[in-house]
Amino acid sequence: INDEAKLFNPSMIIENTEATAIFDTEGNIKIGGNVQKFDLVINTSAEHMNLDWYEKLPIGTLVLIQSNNMNDRDHINKSIHLGDFLMKYPVTKMLYRGEFNFDSYSRFMIFGVK
């Protein structure tokens, strides 16, 4: 966490090493003991975590998710292609989906409503 993030978002600092640790037993997102309602959930490194975090998000949550098909030992949930990525993160309303191809891998993005 950098100093600028702490300065502008002091109440949103999450001190945990597991993304699903912010969910309570009812599936609410809790930070500092308080239930949080977010307008948008952004995950730009979905290849680094399993699907638990997404499955716990309430239906109707606006999401922006990015992942890739890069071969890396830290990528426990990479997508093979855009279709595979879209199947992992189903949305009820698609606002944008896309793929950007680099020389050795592709990056995928979804923006929509879960």
Residue pairs with C-beta under 8 A, 6 or more apart in sequence:
1 13
5 13
6 13
11 31
11 32
12 31
14 22
14 31
16 22
19 49
19 52
19 53
20 52
20 53
20 56
22 29
22 30
22 31
23 29
23 30
23 53
23 56
24 30
24 35
27 56
27 58
28 35
28 36
29 35
29 36
29 37
29 38
30 36
38 61
39 62
40 62
40 63
40 64
41 57
41 61
41 62
41 63
41 64
42 63
42 64
42 65
43 49
43 53
43 54
43 63
43 64
43 65
43 66
44 64
44 65
44 66
45 66
45 67
46 54
46 65
46 66
46 67
46 77
46 88
46 89
47 67
47 68
47 70
47 72
47 75
47 76
47 77
47 78
47 79
48 74
48 75
48 76
48 77
49 76
49 77
50 76
50 77
51 77
51 88
54 63
54 65
54 88
54 89
54 114
57 63
57 114
58 114
59 92
59 114
60 92
60 113
60 114
61 113
61 114
62 112
62 113
62 114
63 89
63 91
63 110
63 111
63 112
63 113
63 114
64 109
64 110
64 111
65 89
65 109
65 110
66 107
66 108
66 109
67 77
67 78
67 79
67 85
67 107
67 108
68 75
68 78
68 79
68 105
68 106
68 107
68 108
69 78
69 79
69 80
69 81
69 105
69 106
69 108
70 78
70 104
70 105
71 78
71 105
72 78
77 88
79 85
79 88
79 108
81 106
82 97
82 98
82 99
82 106
82 108
85 108
85 110
86 97
86 110
89 110
89 114
90 114
91 110
91 112
91 113
91 114
92 112
92 113
92 114
93 112
93 113
94 110
94 111
94 112
95 111
95 112
95 113
96 109
96 110
96 111
96 112
97 108
97 109
97 110
97 111
97 112
98 108
98 109
99 106
99 107
99 108
99 109
100 106
100 107
100 109
